[in-house]
Amino acid sequence: MRPSLPRLCAAASLAFALAACGIKGNPRAPRPAPPPAPTAETAPEQPRREPVEPSGPTVPPSATDAGLPE
């Protein structure tokens, strides 16, 4: 065990020196800024919307079979 003691001490001192210098790994990326806090303001009033008009063929309301085969 006597010959391996100097190697063990050298390895331990190197590990402590690297840890003390801050060489521990890759630096972390900066975190994004937190989102702004919601406010108590009311939403802007949207304009009144009109009903949507049909844009294609429709089935007349008087049809009884609605296009189904007999």
Secondary structure, 3 states (H helix, E strand, C coil): CCCCHHHHHHHHHHHHHHHHHCCCCCCCCCCCCCCCCCCCCCCCCCCCCCCCCCCCCCCCCCCCCCCCCC
